[in-house]
Amino acid sequence: MSLQPYTIEGEVLPEAVLSAQAMAYMNFARIEHDRLEQIVRHIIIPMVGGYETALGEALDRHCEQVRRFSGNFCWKHRHLGESHGVVGKGDMQ
C-alpha cells in the first residue's frame, strides 16, 4: 500500500484554493450570466407580460437564484484571480 502525498496544482491562498483556470471560468460564467440576465430582464420578461405575470416572476427569481447560489460565481474571491492575470483579460465573446 503506497501512501503518496497529494499534490495541489496552483497557489495555496489563505482565503481560498483556486487555480487560475478555475478563476477564469468563473469570471467567464459571470460575464455570460450578466449577458443572459440582460436579455431575460430587458427583452423576454417584458414580452411575457412583465414582472406581474407568473412567468415573469419565475424568470426573475431563477436569474437571482443562479447568482445567489453560485456565490455570484465566487465573487468574494474574484480579486485572487488578479494575481494570476485572469481578471478582465481577453475577449470572451
C-alpha positions in Angstrom: 0.0 0.0 0.0 1.5 3.3 -1.2 0.7 6.5 0.7 1.7 9.1 -1.8 1.1 12.7 -0.7 -1.5 14.6 -2.9 -0.2 17.4 -5.0 -2.3 20.5 -5.4 -1.7 22.5 -8.5 -1.8 26.3 -8.2 -1.0 28.5 -5.3 -2.5 28.0 -1.8 -4.0 31.2 -0.7 -5.3 31.9 2.7 -8.9 32.9 1.5 -9.4 30.0 -1.0 -7.7 27.5 -3.2 -8.4 28.4 -6.8 -6.5 27.7 -9.9 -6.1 30.4 -12.5 -8.2 28.3 -14.9 -11.0 27.9 -12.4 -11.0 31.7 -11.7 -11.0 32.4 -15.5 -14.0 30.0 -15.9 -15.9 31.7 -13.0 -15.2 35.1 -14.4 -16.4 34.0 -17.9 -19.5 32.4 -16.3 -20.3 35.6 -14.5 -19.9 37.7 -17.7 -22.1 35.2 -19.7 -24.7 35.2 -16.9 -24.8 39.0 -16.9 -25.4 39.0 -20.7 -28.1 36.4 -20.4 -29.7 38.2 -17.5 -29.9 41.4 -19.5 -31.7 39.6 -22.3 -34.1 37.9 -19.9 -34.9 41.1 -17.9 -35.0 43.6 -20.7 -36.5 41.6 -23.6 -38.1 38.3 -22.5 -39.8 39.4 -19.3 -41.5 42.4 -20.9 -42.5 40.1 -23.9 -44.3 37.7 -21.5 -46.3 40.5 -19.7 -43.8 41.9 -17.3 -42.9 41.0 -13.7 -46.6 40.9 -12.7 -47.1 37.6 -14.6 -46.2 34.2 -13.1 -43.7 33.5 -15.9 -42.1 36.9 -15.5 -41.8 36.4 -11.7 -40.4 32.9 -12.2 -37.7 34.1 -14.8 -36.7 36.9 -12.4 -36.5 34.5 -9.5 -34.4 32.0 -11.4 -31.9 34.7 -12.5 -31.5 35.7 -8.9 -31.1 32.2 -7.6 -28.3 31.4 -10.1 -26.4 34.4 -8.9 -27.1 33.8 -5.2 -26.4 30.1 -5.0 -23.3 30.3 -7.2 -21.9 32.8 -4.7 -22.1 35.2 -7.6 -19.6 33.0 -9.3 -17.2 33.1 -6.4 -17.3 36.9 -6.3 -15.8 37.2 -2.9 -12.6 35.6 -4.2 -12.5 37.4 -7.6 -9.6 39.5 -6.5 -7.5 36.4 -6.2 -7.6 36.0 -10.0 -5.7 39.3 -10.4 -2.6 37.7 -9.1 -2.9 35.1 -11.9 -3.7 37.7 -14.6 -7.1 36.3 -15.4 -9.4 39.1 -14.3 -10.6 41.3 -17.1 -8.2 39.7 -19.6 -9.1 38.7 -23.1 -12.2 38.9 -25.3 -14.6 36.1 -24.1 -17.4 36.7 -26.6 
